[in-house]
Amino acid sequence: MASILMLHGSSDLYGASKIFLKSVTALKAAGHEVYIVLSEDGPLIKGLEGSGAVVFLHKLGILRRKYFNPSGLINRAKTIRKANVFLENLIKEKKITHVYSNTAAVLVGALAAKNTGTKHIWHLHEILVSPKWFVLLMGKMINRYADQVVVVSQAVWDSWKVWIDASKMVLLYNGIDYDPYLQDSPNILHEIPSGEDKVIIGMIGRVSHWKGQLYFLDIAQNLLEKHQNIHFLIVGDAYPGTDHFVTEMLAKIKTLALEKEVTYLGYREDIPEILRSLDIFVLPSILPDPLPTVILEAMASAKPVVATAHGGACEMLLDEETGFLMNWDNAAKAATLIEKLILDKSRRLEMGIKGKKRVLEKFSPEAYQSNFVRIFEND
């Protein structure tokens, strides 16, 4: 039986956190001891404690883009140094056999594992493209400090293979519990103006510089020039300390005079009900999204998915069969693809059914959980 210390960069319930919760649950079900350290309180903790894992709160020095400046990097260095002391003591006290770092933003686990001679597994959910110095630094650090590197898609593999030894890497597609999305749950159309009478086009995700909320609004503006029977839904909040992204999005809604055509719901936990309310799901990420869990959720909900044609979406969708892959830099061109689904309800339904079948066969939670547990048992 392994004794595993698991580190994660957030306490929310977005995609990476949902996968983290499933990973912890699988390890506990296999009989392993699991200890978790998170930087902050949040909705994820209730689920983790429900699995039987032990959760500690201690600032880990998670590295985000807002710290890419001299004062920010000094702040991270100090926080990571303190976190390293805490983790090394925990590793010794709990007789930890494996340290698991979830996402590239969690750096301190690598140091604590190295200093204590503990096996380190790094799970990469990111495709990093800039700044170049950071990509170079992270590639070299991961290769040096990880005994094994798990990647969530071929796109992620390809983005890191220049830095990381292929012998260390393993591809493991995410799989989540699809039951909430398969049930006949209620919808939230009562929260959307004239929602019962319109084609609802929605996106769900963190509000950030790259998730594409502003691009989504540009697409909406293009579509509204030709169609009046549509409404747009945006769900998600920003990382703590980056609320200016929400402010910028709301300002653009006002500037484009889209207040009546766009509903912003902020952070929500009733994602199955929200997806049930949509006719078309859009993922407009302007940078490559590694393997967006929300696409799995939308496909399980039998919704056609239109996503930008880079990152993991290219492995998840079947273009023109379960949805469309669109460009990420031309809103008018992207709108023409979504327009095909606005005009053809039967095609929306057909693509949704095919997407549901695909996600249940190719991205099963059972395969993910068994393969994930095997990583810690094949020493």
C-alpha positions in Angstrom: 0.0 0.0 0.0 1.4 3.4 -1.0 1.3 6.5 1.1 0.7 9.4 -1.3 1.0 13.1 -0.9 -1.1 14.9 -3.5 -0.7 18.6 -4.3 -3.1 20.7 -6.4 -3.2 24.3 -7.3 -6.8 25.2 -6.7 -9.8 24.4 -4.4 -12.5 25.2 -7.0 -14.6 22.7 -9.0 -13.5 23.4 -12.5 -12.1 20.8 -14.9 -8.7 20.0 -13.4 -10.2 19.9 -9.9 -12.9 17.5 -10.9 -10.3 15.2 -12.3 -8.2 15.6 -9.2 -11.1 14.5 -7.0 -11.7 11.5 -9.2 -8.0 10.6 -8.9 -8.1 10.8 -5.1 -11.3 8.7 -5.0 -9.7 6.0 -7.1 -6.6 5.8 -5.0 -8.6 5.6 -1.8 -10.8 2.9 -3.3 -7.7 0.9 -4.1 -6.6 1.0 -0.5 -3.9 3.6 -0.6 -3.3 6.3 2.1 -3.8 9.8 0.6 -2.8 13.1 2.1 -3.6 16.3 0.3 -2.3 19.8 0.6 -4.1 22.8 -0.9 -3.4 26.5 -0.7 -6.9 27.7 0.2 -10.4 26.6 1.3 -13.0 26.0 -1.4 -15.8 23.7 -2.7 -13.3 20.9 -3.7 -12.5 20.2 0.0 -15.9 18.8 0.8 -15.6 16.2 -1.9 -12.0 15.3 -0.9 -12.9 14.8 2.7 -15.9 12.7 1.6 -13.5 10.3 -0.1 -11.7 9.7 3.2 -8.5 11.6 2.3 -6.8 13.8 4.8 -6.6 17.5 3.7 -4.2 20.1 4.9 -4.3 23.8 4.0 -0.9 25.5 3.5 0.1 28.1 0.9 2.0 26.2 -1.8 3.2 29.2 -3.9 1.2 28.3 -7.0 2.8 30.0 -10.0 0.3 32.0 -12.1 0.8 34.5 -14.8 0.1 37.5 -12.5 3.4 36.7 -10.7 5.5 37.0 -13.8 7.2 40.2 -12.6 10.1 40.8 -10.2 8.1 41.4 -7.1 5.8 38.5 -7.9 8.6 36.1 -8.5 10.2 37.1 -5.1 6.8 36.5 -3.5 6.6 33.0 -5.0 10.1 32.1 -4.0 9.5 33.0 -0.4 6.2 31.2 -0.3 7.6 28.1 -2.0 10.5 28.0 0.5 8.1 28.0 3.4 5.9 25.4 1.7 8.9 23.1 1.1 9.7 23.0 4.8 6.1 22.1 5.6 6.0 19.4 2.9 9.3 17.8 3.8 8.2 17.5 7.4 4.9 16.0 6.3 6.7 13.5 4.0 8.8 12.3 6.9 5.9 12.2 9.4 3.5 10.3 7.2 6.2 8.1 5.6 5.2 9.3 2.1 6.1 6.9 -0.7 5.0 9.1 -3.6 4.6 12.9 -4.2 2.0 13.8 -6.8 1.9 17.3 -8.3 -1.2 18.1 -10.3 -0.5 20.8 -13.0 2.7 22.5 -13.9 1.8 25.5 -11.6 2.6 23.4 -8.6 6.4 23.6 -8.2 7.1 22.9 -4.6 6.3 19.2 -4.7 9.2 18.6 -7.0 11.6 20.2 -4.6 10.3 18.4 -1.5 10.3 15.0 -3.2 13.9 15.6 -4.4 15.2 16.6 -1.0 13.6 13.6 0.7 14.4 11.0 -2.0 10.7 10.4 -2.6 9.3 9.3 -6.0 7.7 12.2 -7.8 4.8 12.1 -10.3 3.9 15.2 -12.2 0.5 15.4 -14.0 0.5 18.0 -16.8 -2.7 19.5 -17.9 -1.1 22.5 -19.7 0.2 23.5 -23.0 2.6 26.4 -22.4 3.6 28.6 -25.2 4.8 31.8 -23.6 6.8 33.4 -22.1 9.6 31.4 -23.8 11.9 31.7 -20.8 9.3 30.1 -18.5 8.5 27.3 -21.0 12.3 26.5 -21.1 12.6 26.7 -17.3 9.6 24.4 -16.7 10.6 21.9 -19.3 14.0 21.4 -17.8 12.7 21.4 -14.2 10.0 18.8 -15.0 12.4 16.5 -16.7 14.9 16.8 -13.9 12.5 16.5 -10.9 9.9 14.1 -12.1 10.2 10.3 -12.1 7.1 10.0 -14.2 5.1 12.6 -16.2 1.4 12.0 -16.9 0.0 14.1 -19.8 -3.7 14.5 -20.5 -3.6 14.5 -24.3 -1.4 13.9 -27.4 -1.4 17.7 -27.8 0.1 18.1 -24.3 2.6 15.3 -25.1 3.7 17.1 -28.3 4.1 20.4 -26.5 6.5 19.0 -23.9 8.4 16.2 -25.8 11.2 18.5 -26.8 12.1 18.9 -23.1 11.0 15.7 -21.4 12.4 12.2 -21.9 9.8 10.1 -23.7 10.6 7.2 -21.3 9.1 9.2 -18.5 5.9 10.2 -20.2 2.5 8.4 -20.1 -0.6 9.5 -22.0 -3.8 9.2 -19.9 -7.0 10.7 -21.2 -9.3 12.2 -18.5 -12.5 10.5 -17.7 -15.2 11.8 -15.3 -18.4 10.5 -13.8 -21.0 11.1 -16.5 -24.1 10.1 -14.4 -25.1 13.7 -13.6 -25.1 14.6 -17.3 -27.0 11.5 -18.4 -29.9 12.0 -16.0 -33.1 13.8 -16.9 -32.3 16.8 -14.8 -34.2 20.1 -14.8 -32.9 23.0 -16.8 -32.4 26.7 -16.0 -34.3 28.3 -18.9 -36.3 30.3 -16.4 -33.1 32.3 -15.7 -32.6 33.2 -19.3 -34.8 35.9 -20.9 -37.2 34.2 -23.3 -35.1 31.1 -23.0 -37.9 28.7 -23.9 -38.2 30.4 -27.3 -34.6 30.8 -28.4 -31.6 28.8 -29.4 -29.3 29.0 -26.4 -25.5 29.1 -27.2 -23.3 28.8 -24.1 -19.7 28.6 -22.8 -18.5 27.5 -19.4 -15.0 28.1 -18.0 -12.7 30.3 -16.0 -12.8 33.9 -17.1 -9.2 34.6 -18.2 -7.1 36.1 -20.9 -7.1 32.9 -23.0 -10.3 31.0 -22.4 -12.0 33.1 -25.0 -14.9 35.0 -23.4 -14.1 38.1 -25.4 -13.8 36.1 -28.6 -17.2 34.5 -27.7 -18.7 38.0 -27.6 -17.3 38.9 -31.0 -18.8 35.7 -32.4 -22.1 36.6 -30.7 -22.1 40.0 -32.3 -21.6 38.5 -35.7 -24.4 36.0 -35.3 -26.9 38.6 -33.9 -26.5 40.6 -37.1 -28.4 37.8 -38.9 -30.4 36.0 -36.2 -32.8 37.2 -33.6 -33.9 33.8 -32.1 -30.6 33.2 -30.2 -29.3 34.0 -26.8 -25.8 33.6 -25.3 -24.9 32.3 -21.9 -21.5 32.7 -20.1 -20.7 30.7 -16.9 -17.6 30.9 -14.8 -15.6 33.3 -12.6 -12.0 34.4 -12.5 -9.1 33.2 -10.4 -8.8 35.1 -7.1 -6.9 38.3 -7.8 -7.8 38.4 -11.5 -11.3 39.8 -11.3 -10.3 42.5 -13.9 -11.0 39.8 -16.5 -14.6 39.7 -15.5 -14.7 43.5 -15.4 -13.3 43.6 -19.0 -15.8 41.1 -20.2 -18.8 42.9 -18.7 -17.5 46.2 -20.2 -17.4 44.6 -23.6 -20.9 43.3 -23.3 -22.0 46.9 -22.7 -19.8 48.3 -25.4 -21.3 45.9 -28.0 -24.8 46.6 -26.6 -25.4 42.9 -25.9 -26.9 43.2 -22.5 -30.2 41.8 -23.6 -28.7 39.0 -25.7 -26.0 37.8 -23.2 -26.6 36.4 -19.8 -23.6 36.1 -17.4 -24.2 33.7 -14.5 -20.8 33.8 -12.8 -19.6 30.7 -10.9 -22.1 27.9 -10.7 -22.1 24.3 -9.5 -25.2 23.1 -11.3 -23.4 22.5 -14.5 -25.5 19.5 -15.6 -28.6 21.7 -15.4 -26.9 24.5 -17.3 -25.7 22.1 -20.0 -29.2 20.7 -20.3 -30.5 24.2 -21.1 -28.1 24.7 -24.0 -28.7 23.9 -27.6 -25.1 24.5 -28.7 -21.9 24.4 -26.5 -18.9 26.6 -27.6 -15.4 26.4 -26.3 -13.7 29.5 -27.8 -10.2 29.2 -26.2 -7.8 31.4 -28.1 -4.8 29.4 -26.8 -4.6 25.6 -26.9 -6.7 24.0 -24.2 -5.0 20.7 -23.2 -8.1 18.4 -22.7 -11.0 20.6 -21.5 -13.2 18.6 -19.2 -16.1 20.8 -20.0 -16.2 19.3 -23.5 -16.6 15.8 -22.0 -19.5 17.2 -19.9 -21.1 18.8 -22.9 -20.8 15.7 -25.1 -22.2 13.5 -22.3 -25.1 15.9 -22.2 -25.7 15.2 -25.9 -24.8 18.7 -27.0 -23.1 19.6 -30.3 -19.7 21.2 -29.5 -18.0 23.9 -31.4 -14.4 24.4 -30.2 -11.3 26.1 -31.4 -9.1 23.8 -33.5 -6.1 23.4 -31.3 -5.1 21.5 -28.2 -7.1 18.6 -26.9 -10.3 19.5 -28.6 -8.9 18.1 -31.8 -8.7 14.7 -30.1 -12.1 14.9 -28.4 -14.3 16.1 -31.3 -15.0 14.5 -34.6 -15.2 17.5 -36.9 -18.5 17.7 -38.7 -19.7 14.6 -36.9 -20.0 15.5 -33.2 -19.5 19.2 -33.7 -17.2 21.6 -35.5 -13.6 22.7 -35.0 -13.4 26.5 -35.7 -10.6 29.0 -36.0 -9.5 31.0 -33.0 -8.8 34.4 -34.7 -11.7 35.2 -37.0 -15.0 35.7 -35.3 -17.0 36.1 -38.6 -15.7 32.8 -40.0 -16.3 31.0 -36.7 -19.9 32.4 -36.7 -20.6 30.7 -40.0 -20.0 27.3 -38.4 -22.2 27.9 -35.4 -24.9 29.3 -37.8 -25.2 25.9 -39.4 -26.4 24.5 -36.1 -28.7 27.5 -35.4 -30.5 26.8 -38.6 -30.7 23.0 -38.4 -32.2 21.5 -35.2 -32.0 18.0 -36.5 -28.3 18.3 -37.1 -27.8 19.7 -33.5 -29.6 16.6 -32.1 -27.7 14.2 -34.4 -24.3 15.6 -33.5 -25.2 15.6 -29.8 -26.2 11.9 -29.9 -23.0 10.9 -31.7 -20.9 13.0 -29.2 -22.5 11.3 -26.2 -21.7 7.9 -27.7 -18.1 8.9 -28.4 -17.4 10.3 -24.9 -18.8 7.2 -23.1 -16.7 4.9 -25.2 -13.4 6.7 -25.6 -13.2 8.8 -22.4 -14.6 6.4 -19.8 -14.0 7.1 -16.1 -13.3 3.4 -15.4 -10.4 3.4 -17.8 -9.0 6.6 -16.4 -9.2 5.5 -12.7 -7.7 2.1 -13.2 -4.8 3.4 -15.3 -4.2 6.2 -12.9 -4.0 3.9 -9.9 -1.7 1.6 -11.8 0.9 4.5 -12.1 1.4 4.3 -8.3 1.5 0.5 -8.2 4.0 -0.2 -11.0 7.2 0.9 -9.3 
